[in-house]
Amino acid sequence: MKKSWIGISGLFLVVLAAAMWFAGNRTMTLADTSKAPLPAPALDEHAGSAHSETAVFAGGCFWGVQSVYNRVKGVTATTAGYSGGTKNTANYSDVSSETTGHAESVKIVYDPARVSYGTLLRIFFSVVHDPTELNRQGPDVGVSYRSEIFFTTLEQQKIASAYIAQLDAAHAFPKKIVTQVTPLKAFYDGEDYHQDYADKNPNNPYIQVCDVPKIAGLKQQFPDLFQEYKHK
């Protein structure tokens, strides 16, 4: 089921499906803001002289992923877009066909002196999405909604792979993590109307059901990192 529904009846069905999923899925309940965050990565980067680094994560609908990282202190910019496929298919219409190899992704520019790559990963696994769901997140089904970390450096690859192994070894989730860790070949910006979509449309029923709980989870689990955000 895609979130790009048309008409009130389609919207109702998607929101109903999302509500039913949250009610029945206990693997990772994003709406439960009393949940404790996952343990910090044992392996993390050391802040160097660089004032800006880039991370690219795919964890379901990019609306919710972007809305979370917009509120993380040390994150200086976010962009919703596509990774994993080619330039000529990096558009919402083609990606929605689930034949392009793209994943809805978010590019995160951050200051490593203020927030580390490992901390961004900790947030990714704690509140952004359920890393045990294969090729879906909640009501959104398809390979474009897969869980994937696109690393930009070998250090990021090592940190991400080590953290997944750490969480699996600790049985942090009832099921094995299916998140892929792959090199970033390219990131393509999404359409303008997708940028900050959740923050520009806070009363959208899909946003209320699927994304608002993630923001609440961030604020509860990582209060020292939480900042208010106002879209441009």
N, CA, C and O of each residue as an XYZ file, in Angstrom:
928
protein
N       0.847     -1.191      0.000
C       0.000      0.000      0.000
C       0.886      1.245      0.000
O       1.850      1.327      0.762
N       0.564      2.191     -0.836
C       1.360      3.403     -0.936
C       0.686      4.552     -0.213
O      -0.535      4.566     -0.058
N       1.486      5.519      0.232
C       0.916      6.678      0.890
C       0.451      7.724     -0.118
O      -0.165      8.722      0.254
N       0.751      7.489     -1.400
C       0.391      8.470     -2.425
C      -1.024      8.210     -2.917
O      -1.272      8.117     -4.119
N      -1.958      8.093     -1.961
C      -3.337      7.835     -2.306
C      -3.971      9.025     -2.974
O      -3.462     10.144     -2.914
N      -5.115      8.759     -3.624
C      -5.883      9.830     -4.237
C      -7.313      9.719     -3.723
O      -7.932      8.660     -3.829
N      -7.834     10.801     -3.169
C      -9.216     10.808     -2.726
C      -9.367     10.471     -1.258
O      -8.481      9.878     -0.641
N     -10.502     10.858     -0.714
C     -10.779     10.693      0.704
C     -10.877      9.231      1.092
O     -10.380      8.842      2.149
N     -11.505      8.416      0.263
C     -11.668      7.006      0.606
C     -10.320      6.305      0.689
O     -10.094      5.498      1.591
N      -9.421      6.607     -0.246
C      -8.089      6.013     -0.207
C      -7.318      6.466      1.018
O      -6.610      5.670      1.636
N      -7.449      7.749      1.378
C      -6.789      8.284      2.559
C      -7.278      7.558      3.803
O      -6.487      7.199      4.676
N      -8.580      7.346      3.877
C      -9.153      6.660      5.037
C      -8.579      5.258      5.174
O      -8.255      4.825      6.279
N      -8.452      4.545      4.061
C      -7.962      3.181      4.102
C      -6.512      3.122      4.573
O      -6.147      2.246      5.357
N      -5.680      4.057      4.094
C      -4.279      4.056      4.501
C      -4.145      4.383      5.980
O      -3.384      3.733      6.696
N      -4.886      5.393      6.441
C      -4.822      5.761      7.852
C      -5.338      4.624      8.721
O      -4.777      4.347      9.781
N      -6.418      3.957      8.272
C      -6.949      2.822      9.016
C      -5.915      1.705      9.091
O      -5.719      1.097     10.144
N      -5.251      1.438      7.959
C      -4.221      0.397      7.949
C      -3.082      0.753      8.889
O      -2.560     -0.109      9.596
N      -2.695      2.028      8.896
C      -1.616      2.457      9.782
C      -2.012      2.294     11.245
O      -1.227      1.811     12.060
N      -3.237      2.701     11.568
C      -3.708      2.584     12.942
C      -3.755      1.129     13.394
O      -3.385      0.811     14.523
N      -4.213      0.247     12.506
C      -4.288     -1.172     12.832
C      -2.894     -1.759     13.028
O      -2.673     -2.594     13.906
N      -1.948     -1.302     12.183
C      -0.585     -1.804     12.320
C       0.008     -1.409     13.659
O       0.608     -2.238     14.343
N      -0.156     -0.126     14.045
C       0.399      0.322     15.303
C      -0.252     -0.384     16.484
O       0.396     -0.649     17.497
N      -1.554     -0.687     16.343
C      -2.259     -1.359     17.426
C      -1.786     -2.795     17.592
O      -1.729     -3.306     18.711
N      -1.446     -3.450     16.484
C      -1.114     -4.866     16.547
C       0.359     -5.188     16.553
O       0.738     -6.299     16.925
N       1.212     -4.249     16.149
C       2.639     -4.543     16.049
C       3.332     -4.213     17.356
O       3.340     -3.060     17.787
N       3.919     -5.232     17.994
C       4.599     -5.012     19.263
C       6.103     -5.163     19.135
O       6.822     -5.091     20.131
N       6.595     -5.377     17.889
C       8.041     -5.497     17.706
C       8.732     -4.210     18.112
O       9.757     -4.216     18.794
N       8.149     -3.115     17.678
C       8.711     -1.813     18.025
C       7.571     -0.816     17.968
O       7.098     -0.489     16.880
N       7.116     -0.325     19.116
C       5.960      0.546     19.157
C       6.420      1.986     19.238
O       6.758      2.475     20.315
N       6.434      2.665     18.106
C       6.931      4.032     18.071
C       6.061      4.968     18.894
O       6.537      5.998     19.373
N       4.781      4.618     19.063
C       3.864      5.477     19.811
C       4.117      5.411     21.315
O       3.608      6.251     22.056
N       4.885      4.442     21.778
C       5.150      4.277     23.196
C       6.320      5.157     23.597
O       7.476      4.745     23.509
N       6.013      6.380     24.042
C       7.079      7.326     24.351
C       7.747      7.044     25.691
O       8.702      7.728     26.059
N       7.258      6.042     26.428
C       7.897      5.681     27.686
C       9.051      4.710     27.475
O       9.765      4.368     28.418
N       9.226      4.277     26.254
C      10.271      3.312     25.939
C      11.651      3.935     26.112
O      11.864      5.103     25.786
N      12.584      3.140     26.628
C      13.952      3.619     26.810
C      14.709      3.526     25.496
O      14.431      2.638     24.690
N      15.658      4.419     25.262
C      16.452      4.331     24.034
C      17.350      3.114     24.046
O      17.657      2.570     25.107
N      17.765      2.695     22.889
C      18.703      1.581     22.782
C      20.068      2.001     23.322
O      20.360      3.194     23.405
N      20.898      1.037     23.687
C      22.242      1.393     24.163
C      23.048      2.099     23.085
O      22.834      1.883     21.892
N      23.966      2.935     23.510
C      24.814      3.666     22.564
C      25.761      2.697     21.859
O      26.109      1.657     22.419
N      26.174      3.024     20.651
C      27.142      2.171     19.943
C      28.460      2.075     20.704
O      28.974      3.072     21.210
N      28.993      0.874     20.777
C      30.292      0.698     21.417
C      31.410      1.298     20.569
O      32.439      1.730     21.087
N      31.186      1.316     19.253
C      32.141      1.912     18.321
C      31.519      3.159     17.718
O      30.412      3.115     17.181
N      32.239      4.272     17.809
C      31.714      5.521     17.264
C      32.863      6.343     16.685
O      34.035      6.039     16.907
N      32.511      7.378     15.948
C      33.525      8.235     15.348
C      34.077      9.207     16.378
O      33.439      9.484     17.394
N      35.251      9.711     16.108
C      35.856     10.746     16.939
C      35.768     12.066     16.183
O      36.131     12.156     15.011
N      35.290     13.060     16.864
C      35.141     14.364     16.228
C      36.509     14.886     15.800
O      37.414     15.029     16.621
N      36.648     15.167     14.517
C      37.900     15.689     13.996
C      37.790     17.177     13.716
O      37.070     17.906     14.399
N      38.512     17.608     12.707
C      38.515     19.033     12.379
C      37.361     19.422     11.459
O      37.073     20.605     11.281
N      36.702     18.416     10.875
C      35.608     18.713      9.949
C      34.426     19.306     10.705
O      34.065     18.835     11.783
N      33.836     20.331     10.136
C      32.667     20.966     10.740
C      31.369     20.439     10.146
O      30.283     20.778     10.615
N      31.481     19.619      9.125
C      30.273     19.115      8.472
C      30.520     17.739      7.876
O      31.494     17.532      7.151
N      29.639     16.804      8.184
C      29.672     15.477      7.596
C      28.264     15.114      7.140
O      27.289     15.775      7.498
N      28.177     14.051      6.342
C      26.890     13.671      5.759
C      26.574     12.214      6.045
O      27.432     11.341      5.915
N      25.341     11.964      6.432
C      24.832     10.608      6.608
C      23.592     10.460      5.733
O      22.861     11.427      5.520
N      23.355      9.253      5.226
C      22.167      8.993      4.416
C      21.493      7.723      4.942
O      22.086      6.644      4.946
N      20.245      7.875      5.385
C      19.493      6.762      5.944
C      18.177      6.579      5.194
O      17.560      7.547      4.751
N      17.760      5.327      5.061
C      16.440      4.993      4.531
C      15.727      4.167      5.592
O      16.229      3.130      6.023
N      14.558      4.630      6.009
C      13.827      3.923      7.051
C      12.336      4.084      6.900
O      11.649      4.502      7.831
N      11.832      3.750      5.715
C      10.409      3.934      5.449
C      10.154      5.275      4.799
O      11.048      5.856      4.183
N       8.943      5.762      4.935
C       8.564      7.045      4.326
C       9.520      8.148      4.755
O       9.761      8.343      5.946
N      10.061      8.866      3.781
C      11.055      9.889      4.118
C      10.460     11.090      4.839
O      11.202     11.893      5.405
N       9.143     11.230      4.830
C       8.525     12.332      5.576
C       8.866     12.233      7.063
O       9.314     13.204      7.673
N       8.649     11.052      7.634
C       8.873     10.871      9.057
C      10.342     10.879      9.427
O      10.720     11.424     10.464
N      11.174     10.277      8.588
C      12.616     10.254      8.864
C      13.151     11.682      8.919
O      13.900     12.039      9.828
N      12.763     12.486      7.945
C      13.231     13.870      7.914
C      12.717     14.658      9.113
O      13.451     15.461      9.690
N      11.467     14.436      9.490
C      10.890     15.204     10.598
C      11.613     14.930     11.909
O      11.721     15.821     12.751
N      12.109     13.707     12.093
C      12.868     13.395     13.303
C      14.217     14.108     13.288
O      14.564     14.795     14.249
N      14.974     13.952     12.214
C      16.324     14.529     12.199
C      16.317     16.046     12.115
O      17.317     16.681     12.450
N      15.226     16.636     11.679
C      15.108     18.094     11.741
C      15.190     18.597     13.178
O      15.506     19.762     13.424
N      14.904     17.713     14.116
C      14.814     18.103     15.522
C      15.996     17.629     16.357
O      15.929     17.655     17.586
N      17.060     17.203     15.721
C      18.239     16.730     16.443
C      19.298     17.827     16.483
O      19.728     18.320     15.440
N      19.710     18.202     17.668
C      20.760     19.208     17.804
C      22.046     18.711     17.135
O      22.447     17.560     17.311
N      22.667     19.574     16.386
C      23.874     19.209     15.660
C      23.622     18.889     14.207
O      24.546     18.884     13.394
N      22.359     18.618     13.875
C      21.980     18.426     12.466
C      21.732     19.803     11.867
O      20.926     20.574     12.386
N      22.421     20.108     10.783
C      22.337     21.445     10.208
C      21.451     21.517      8.967
O      21.011     22.601      8.585
N      21.184     20.359      8.327
C      20.317     20.361      7.148
C      19.856     18.941      6.854
O      20.577     17.978      7.113
N      18.661     18.821      6.316
C      18.150     17.518      5.882
C      17.500     17.671      4.515
O      16.975     18.734      4.183
N      17.540     16.611      3.730
C      16.900     16.605      2.411
C      16.260     15.245      2.189
O      16.906     14.212      2.366
N      15.003     15.246      1.803
C      14.324     14.009      1.440
C      14.622     13.697     -0.018
O      14.576     14.587     -0.867
N      14.927     12.443     -0.312
C      15.253     12.103     -1.689
C      15.311     10.606     -1.917
O      14.615      9.834     -1.258
N      16.158     10.207     -2.867
C      16.187      8.818     -3.308
C      17.633      8.333     -3.456
O      18.510      9.061     -3.920
N      17.850      7.082     -3.047
C      19.164      6.451     -3.200
C      18.980      4.994     -3.577
O      18.008      4.354     -3.175
N      19.918      4.479     -4.349
C      19.904      3.062     -4.687
C      19.618      2.755     -6.142
O      19.863      1.641     -6.604
N      19.100      3.737     -6.869
C      18.784      3.552     -8.282
C      19.520      4.559     -9.147
O      20.528      5.129     -8.730
N      19.019      4.772    -10.334
C      19.671      5.669    -11.284
C      19.023      7.052    -11.295
O      17.928      7.247    -10.766
N      19.715      7.994    -11.901
C      19.237      9.373    -11.932
C      17.920      9.502    -12.681
O      17.044     10.261    -12.266
N      17.771      8.770    -13.780
C      16.588      8.965    -14.610
C      15.313      8.424    -13.976
O      14.213      8.731    -14.438
N      15.450      7.608    -12.904
C      14.249      7.115    -12.228
C      14.089      7.722    -10.832
O      13.246      7.276    -10.054
N      14.891      8.729    -10.518
C      14.848      9.344     -9.194
C      13.726     10.376     -9.119
O      13.973     11.573     -8.974
N      12.513      9.898     -9.220
C      11.336     10.746     -9.088
C      10.241      9.915     -8.436
O      10.239      8.688     -8.535
N       9.313     10.588     -7.768
C       8.338      9.881     -6.940
C       7.463      8.932     -7.741
O       7.128      7.847     -7.265
N       7.098      9.320     -8.926
C       6.238      8.465     -9.744
C       6.918      7.142    -10.066
O       6.322      6.077     -9.905
N       8.168      7.209    -10.523
C       8.891      5.980    -10.859
C       9.219      5.157     -9.617
O       9.072      3.935     -9.616
N       9.662      5.831     -8.568
C      10.032      5.110     -7.349
C       8.824      4.367     -6.775
O       8.968      3.274     -6.228
N       7.648      4.956     -6.899
C       6.433      4.327     -6.386
C       6.061      3.048     -7.126
O       5.241      2.270     -6.640
N       6.655      2.822     -8.295
C       6.401      1.592     -9.031
C       7.110      0.400     -8.395
O       6.816     -0.748     -8.729
N       8.038      0.667     -7.484
C       8.819     -0.362     -6.780
C       9.687     -1.190     -7.735
O       9.962     -2.361     -7.472
N      10.109     -0.587     -8.825
C      10.944     -1.301     -9.808
C      12.275     -0.605    -10.057
O      13.054     -1.062    -10.894
N      12.561      0.496     -9.347
C      13.727      1.316     -9.669
C      14.962      0.971     -8.841
O      16.070      1.354     -9.217
N      14.806      0.276     -7.750
C      15.923      0.021     -6.847
C      16.146      1.138     -5.848
O      16.964      1.004     -4.938
N      15.427      2.241     -6.008
C      15.571      3.359     -5.082
C      14.890      3.064     -3.750
O      13.916      2.314     -3.682
N      15.423      3.667     -2.705
C      14.766      3.707     -1.407
C      14.499      5.171     -1.076
O      15.330      6.036     -1.351
N      13.338      5.446     -0.486
C      13.096      6.789      0.023
C      14.124      7.027      1.124
O      14.185      6.277      2.098
N      14.921      8.064      0.966
C      16.068      8.276      1.840
C      16.113      9.722      2.328
O      15.439     10.598      1.788
N      16.909      9.947      3.345
C      17.108     11.301      3.851
C      18.605     11.555      4.003
O      19.323     10.786      4.641
N      19.049     12.643      3.408
C      20.445     13.087      3.559
C      20.506     14.013      4.758
O      19.758     14.987      4.853
N      21.409     13.693      5.668
C      21.532     14.433      6.928
C      22.915     15.062      6.988
O      23.920     14.351      7.011
N      22.974     16.363      7.012
C      24.236     17.081      7.178
C      24.340     17.460      8.650
O      23.420     18.055      9.212
N      25.470     17.112      9.274
C      25.576     17.328     10.714
C      26.988     17.766     11.100
O      27.950     17.590     10.352
N      27.071     18.341     12.296
C      28.343     18.783     12.862
C      28.828     17.689     13.813
O      28.226     17.504     14.871
N      29.892     16.957     13.477
C      30.345     15.847     14.313
C      30.855     16.279     15.685
O      31.018     15.444     16.575
N      31.106     17.564     15.863
C      31.519     18.053     17.175
C      30.321     18.174     18.115
O      30.480     18.264     19.332
N      29.120     18.176     17.532
C      27.901     18.333     18.339
C      27.092     17.048     18.426
O      26.451     16.787     19.444
N      27.116     16.258     17.386
C      26.402     14.975     17.402
C      27.188     13.993     16.540
O      27.588     14.319     15.423
N      27.402     12.812     17.056
C      28.225     11.838     16.345
C      27.394     10.987     15.390
O      26.167     10.938     15.485
N      28.079     10.325     14.478
C      27.413      9.403     13.557
C      26.749      8.269     14.330
O      25.643      7.844     13.995
N      27.428      7.784     15.364
C      26.847      6.729     16.175
C      25.564      7.157     16.860
O      24.638      6.358     16.997
N      25.498      8.400     17.290
C      24.278      8.912     17.917
C      23.147      9.004     16.900
O      21.998      8.701     17.220
N      23.466      9.422     15.679
C      22.448      9.446     14.630
C      21.914      8.040     14.373
O      20.717      7.856     14.154
N      22.803      7.052     14.401
C      22.375      5.663     14.233
C      21.510      5.217     15.403
O      20.511      4.524     15.207
N      21.882      5.606     16.607
C      21.103      5.229     17.784
C      19.675      5.750     17.684
O      18.724      5.055     18.042
N      19.534      6.970     17.196
C      18.202      7.550     16.984
C      17.472      6.799     15.872
O      16.273      6.539     15.972
N      18.195      6.459     14.826
C      17.631      5.731     13.685
C      16.992      4.418     14.139
O      15.887      4.083     13.712
N      17.678      3.687     14.992
C      17.161      2.401     15.446
C      16.177      2.528     16.612
O      15.320      1.662     16.787
N      16.287      3.586     17.405
C      15.436      3.736     18.584
C      14.054      4.295     18.267
O      13.053      3.798     18.784
N      13.989      5.323     17.421
C      12.696      5.999     17.229
C      12.269      6.189     15.777
O      11.087      6.415     15.516
N      13.199      6.104     14.828
C      12.845      6.431     13.443
C      12.030      5.337     12.780
O      11.077      5.631     12.058
N      12.389      4.066     13.014
C      11.725      2.991     12.285
C      11.934      1.651     12.974
O      12.642      1.556     13.977
N      11.312      0.624     12.424
C      11.479     -0.742     12.916
C      12.450     -1.458     11.986
O      12.084     -1.781     10.855
N      13.675     -1.713     12.430
C      14.689     -2.295     11.545
C      14.523     -3.792     11.299
O      15.342     -4.402     10.612
N      13.472     -4.383     11.854
C      13.244     -5.814     11.615
C      12.203     -6.055     10.527
O      11.940     -7.201     10.163
N      11.613     -4.986     10.008
C      10.613     -5.146      8.949
C      11.310     -5.134      7.588
O      12.075     -4.219      7.285
N      11.046     -6.137      6.787
C      11.697     -6.268      5.493
C      10.853     -5.624      4.399
O       9.707     -6.011      4.171
N      11.437     -4.640      3.730
C      10.783     -3.985      2.583
C       9.411     -3.430      2.931
O       8.458     -3.558      2.162
N       9.329     -2.814      4.098
C       8.103     -2.127      4.485
C       8.360     -1.356      5.767
O       9.346     -1.592      6.464
N       7.461     -0.434      6.065
C       7.372      0.190      7.373
C       5.902      0.440      7.634
O       5.280      1.286      6.991
N       5.350     -0.301      8.581
C       3.944     -0.121      8.901
C       3.061     -0.364      7.702
O       3.139     -1.426      7.085
N       2.214      0.602      7.354
C       1.284      0.419      6.240
C       1.929      0.595      4.872
O       1.308      0.282      3.856
N       3.161      1.090      4.827
C       3.838      1.332      3.552
C       4.652      0.109      3.165
O       5.581     -0.276      3.875
N       4.307     -0.497      2.045
C       4.912     -1.762      1.646
C       5.631     -1.604      0.310
O       5.098     -1.006     -0.624
N       6.850     -2.148      0.227
C       7.618     -2.103     -1.013
C       9.085     -1.890     -0.723
O       9.452     -1.447      0.366
N       9.930     -2.204     -1.696
C      11.371     -2.078     -1.492
C      11.806     -0.629     -1.299
O      12.868     -0.380     -0.727
N      11.014      0.322     -1.760
C      11.377      1.728     -1.572
C      11.258      2.152     -0.110
O      11.732      3.222      0.272
N      10.622      1.309      0.705
C      10.476      1.593      2.137
C      11.411      0.731      2.980
O      11.207      0.588      4.185
N      12.418      0.165      2.362
C      13.326     -0.722      3.086
C      14.199      0.047      4.080
O      14.328      1.270      4.026
N      14.785     -0.724      4.979
C      15.712     -0.171      5.960
C      17.128     -0.298      5.408
O      17.606     -1.403      5.148
N      17.796      0.847      5.231
C      19.135      0.806      4.640
C      19.967      1.987      5.115
O      19.475      3.108      5.243
N      21.219      1.713      5.368
C      22.193      2.742      5.720
C      23.158      2.867      4.551
O      23.851      1.910      4.207
N      23.205      4.038      3.946
C      24.114      4.288      2.829
C      25.344      5.006      3.381
O      25.294      6.202      3.668
N      26.433      4.280      3.526
C      27.613      4.899      4.140
C      28.405      5.702      3.113
O      28.462      5.355      1.933
N      29.011      6.782      3.593
C      29.804      7.662      2.733
C      31.308      7.504      2.981
O      32.123      7.999      2.202
N      31.670      6.818      4.061
C      33.075      6.560      4.371
C      33.203      5.144      4.929
O      32.220      4.546      5.366
N      34.423      4.620      4.908
C      34.655      3.302      5.479
C      34.428      3.313      6.991
O      34.019      2.307      7.570
N      34.693      4.440      7.617
C      34.446      4.548      9.062
C      32.956      4.400      9.347
O      32.570      3.706     10.288
N      32.116      5.048      8.538
C      30.669      4.899      8.721
C      30.241      3.448      8.532
O      29.391      2.948      9.270
N      30.821      2.777      7.554
C      30.493      1.363      7.326
C      30.821      0.524      8.561
O      30.018     -0.307      8.987
N      31.994      0.745      9.125
C      32.418     -0.026     10.295
C      31.511      0.249     11.492
O      31.123     -0.676     12.205
N      31.179      1.505     11.707
C      30.346      1.872     12.852
C      28.943      1.286     12.709
O      28.396      0.727     13.660
N      28.366      1.416     11.515
C      27.008      0.908     11.287
C      26.956     -0.611     11.417
O      26.073     -1.151     12.083
N      27.895     -1.291     10.786
C      27.913     -2.758     10.836
C      28.134     -3.258     12.262
O      27.506     -4.226     12.691
N      29.026     -2.595     12.989
C      29.302     -2.990     14.367
C      28.086     -2.762     15.262
O      27.814     -3.558     16.161
N      27.361     -1.683     15.017
C      26.189     -1.386     15.857
C      25.069     -2.388     15.620
O      24.407     -2.818     16.565
N      24.856     -2.758     14.371
C      23.841     -3.777     14.078
C      24.202     -5.091     14.758
O      23.343     -5.747     15.347
N      25.470     -5.474     14.677
C      25.922     -6.702     15.337
C      25.748     -6.600     16.854
O      25.364     -7.568     17.510
N      26.031     -5.434     17.394
C      25.877     -5.209     18.833
C      24.425     -5.363     19.263
O      24.138     -6.014     20.267
N      23.500     -4.759     18.499
C      22.075     -4.834     18.845
C      21.541     -6.249     18.689
O      20.756     -6.715     19.515
N      21.963     -6.933     17.631
C      21.517     -8.314     17.443
C      22.039     -9.215     18.565
O      21.309    -10.067     19.071
N      23.293     -9.026     18.948
C      23.879     -9.846     20.005
C      23.180     -9.621     21.344
O      23.083    -10.530     22.169
N      22.696     -8.398     21.543
C      22.003     -8.061     22.791
C      20.514     -8.403     22.725
O      19.786     -8.205     23.698
N      20.065     -8.914     21.584
C      18.640     -9.226     21.378
C      17.777     -7.993     21.686
O      16.770     -8.075     22.390
N      18.208     -6.849     21.133
C      17.497     -5.598     21.352
C      16.103     -5.617     20.750
O      15.217     -4.885     21.192
N      15.911     -6.464     19.732
C      14.612     -6.625     19.095
C      14.235     -8.104     19.109
O      15.110     -8.969     19.135
N      12.941     -8.392     19.093
C      12.519     -9.799     19.088
C      12.941    -10.554     17.837
O      13.050    -11.780     17.847
N      13.177     -9.812     16.758
C      13.591    -10.428     15.499
C      14.922     -9.841     15.049
O      15.346     -8.793     15.537
N      15.572    -10.520     14.125
C      16.871    -10.078     13.617
C      16.720     -8.794     12.792
O      15.743     -8.618     12.065
N      17.679     -7.930     12.918
C      17.691     -6.680     12.150
C      17.957     -6.991     10.682
O      18.848     -7.778     10.364
N      17.182     -6.371      9.784
C      17.335     -6.624      8.347
C      17.940     -5.425      7.617
O      18.028     -5.424      6.390
N      18.353     -4.416      8.363
C      18.915     -3.200      7.774
C      20.138     -3.516      6.917
O      21.054     -4.206      7.365
N      20.150     -3.015      5.699
C      21.289     -3.184      4.807
C      22.302     -2.052      5.035
O      21.923     -0.925      5.353
N      23.560     -2.360      4.872
C      24.617     -1.355      4.954
C      25.366     -1.380      3.625
O      26.094     -2.328      3.329
N      25.180     -0.331      2.831
C      25.725     -0.310      1.481
C      26.384      1.035      1.180
O      26.024      2.049      1.777
N      27.347      1.049      0.258
C      27.995      2.329     -0.087
C      27.034      3.250     -0.823
O      26.233      2.802     -1.644
N      27.122      4.529     -0.524
C      26.306      5.518     -1.217
C      26.904      5.797     -2.585
O      28.020      6.308     -2.686
N      26.171      5.466     -3.632
C      26.619      5.767     -4.993
C      26.165      7.152     -5.417
O      26.891      7.889     -6.083
N      24.943      7.488     -5.016
C      24.416      8.811     -5.341
C      23.179      9.071     -4.499
O      22.457      8.146     -4.128
N      22.946     10.334     -4.207
C      21.711     10.762     -3.553
C      21.063     11.793     -4.454
O      21.711     12.738     -4.903
N      19.776     11.603     -4.715
C      19.037     12.512     -5.582
C      17.948     13.201     -4.774
O      17.115     12.548     -4.147
N      17.967     14.528     -4.798
C      16.966     15.286     -4.051
C      15.556     14.932     -4.520
O      15.305     14.761     -5.713
N      14.643     14.827     -3.555
C      13.252     14.599     -3.885
C      12.578     15.881     -4.338
O      13.165     16.961     -4.282
N      11.352     15.749     -4.783
C      10.578     16.892     -5.250
C      10.365     17.902     -4.113
O      10.357     17.539     -2.936
N      10.196     19.161     -4.487
C      10.063     20.225     -3.494
C       8.922     19.958     -2.520
O       9.045     20.250     -1.330
N       7.820     19.410     -3.006
C       6.658     19.243     -2.126
C       6.884     18.173     -1.058
O       6.129     18.102     -0.088
N       7.901     17.350     -1.223
C       8.215     16.351     -0.206
C       9.080     16.917      0.916
O       9.130     16.343      2.003
N       9.757     18.029      0.670
C      10.668     18.573      1.678
C       9.879     19.134      2.867
O       8.983     19.963      2.705
N      10.235     18.662      4.055
C       9.546     19.084      5.295
C       8.046     18.815      5.237
O       7.259     19.535      5.851
N       7.654     17.787      4.508
C       6.223     17.528      4.316
C       5.502     17.345      5.649
O       4.425     17.909      5.845
N       6.071     16.573      6.560
C       5.397     16.307      7.828
C       5.221     17.579      8.644
O       4.212     17.746      9.329
N       6.200     18.478      8.575
C       6.115     19.706      9.348
C       5.203     20.744      8.702
O       4.663     21.613      9.386
N       5.035     20.655      7.410
C       4.125     21.572      6.721
C       2.682     21.079      6.741
O       1.751     21.843      6.484
N       2.507     19.790      7.050
C       1.162     19.196      7.045
C       0.926     18.404      8.337
O       0.639     17.208      8.289
N       1.047     19.067      9.482
C       0.976     18.344     10.760
C      -0.385     17.714     11.041
O      -0.476     16.770     11.826
N      -1.435     18.219     10.417
C      -2.769     17.686     10.669
C      -3.181     16.592      9.678
O      -4.280     16.044      9.768
N      -2.299     16.286      8.743
C      -2.562     15.181      7.823
C      -2.716     13.903      8.651
O      -1.852     13.609      9.476
N      -3.796     13.136      8.451
C      -4.015     11.933      9.264
C      -2.849     10.948      9.202
O      -2.510     10.334     10.214
N      -2.234     10.789      8.040
C      -1.087      9.888      7.921
C       0.043     10.363      8.825
O       0.663      9.557      9.519
N       0.318     11.671      8.820
C       1.380     12.232      9.646
C       1.053     12.049     11.124
O       1.930     11.714     11.920
N      -0.203     12.266     11.489
C      -0.616     12.113     12.875
C      -0.403     10.688     13.375
O       0.051     10.476     14.499
N      -0.732      9.722     12.536
C      -0.643      8.319     12.946
C       0.786      7.787     12.870
O       1.238      7.092     13.780
N       1.499      8.107     11.793
C       2.790      7.469     11.524
C       4.009      8.263     11.988
O       5.030      7.673     12.340
N       3.916      9.591     11.995
C       5.127     10.393     12.199
C       5.163     11.186     13.501
O       6.230     11.338     14.096
N       4.031     11.689     13.951
C       4.012     12.441     15.202
C       4.537     11.600     16.368
O       5.264     12.129     17.209
N       4.193     10.298     16.450
C       4.748      9.489     17.547
C       6.271      9.388     17.522
O       6.894      9.246     18.575
N       6.875      9.459     16.348
C       8.329      9.388     16.259
C       8.953     10.636     16.891
O       9.959     10.551     17.595
N       8.346     11.786     16.629
C       8.848     13.035     17.208
C       8.708     12.998     18.729
O       9.605     13.424     19.456
N       7.578     12.488     19.193
C       7.365     12.359     20.636
C       8.394     11.416     21.242
O       8.899     11.657     22.339
N       8.701     10.344     20.523
C       9.702      9.402     21.007
C      11.081     10.026     21.105
O      11.814      9.785     22.064
N      11.434     10.832     20.108
C      12.726     11.524     20.134
C      12.811     12.448     21.343
O      13.817     12.469     22.053
N      11.759     13.200     21.565
C      11.755     14.170     22.670
C      11.859     13.473     24.018
O      12.527     13.972     24.924
N      11.202     12.320     24.160
C      11.214     11.603     25.426
C      12.521     10.848     25.647
O      13.075     10.869     26.746
N      13.010     10.186     24.607
C      14.179      9.324     24.759
C      15.508     10.077     24.678
O      16.504      9.660     25.269
N      15.510     11.188     23.940
C      16.759     11.949     23.766
C      16.526     13.434     24.074
O      16.731     14.282     23.205
N      16.106     13.751     25.285
C      15.758     15.151     25.602
C      16.923     16.125     25.436
O      16.713     17.288     25.089
N      18.141     15.662     25.680
C      19.292     16.556     25.567
C      19.626     16.882     24.110
O      20.321     17.858     23.830
N      19.132     16.066     23.195
C      19.400     16.288     21.782
C      18.229     16.940     21.061
O      18.360     17.366     19.914
N      17.095     17.017     21.725
C      15.883     17.502     21.061
C      15.883     19.019     20.944
O      16.237     19.730     21.884
N      15.481     19.500     19.774
C      15.293     20.924     19.559
C      14.006     21.136     18.780
O      13.626     20.303     17.958
N      13.350     22.228     19.035
C      12.154     22.562     18.281
C      12.550     22.897     16.840
O      13.669     23.338     16.579
N      11.638     22.688     15.936
C      11.944     22.946     14.519
C      10.786     23.691     13.869
O       9.617     23.370     14.079
N      11.144     24.689     13.078
C      10.159     25.420     12.298
C      10.582     25.374     10.842
O      11.665     25.833     10.478
N       9.715     24.816     10.019
C      10.081     24.666      8.595
C      10.232     26.011      7.939
O       9.656     27.011      8.367
N      11.031     26.010      6.876
C      11.300     27.247      6.141
C      10.116     27.595      5.253
O      10.148     28.606      4.550
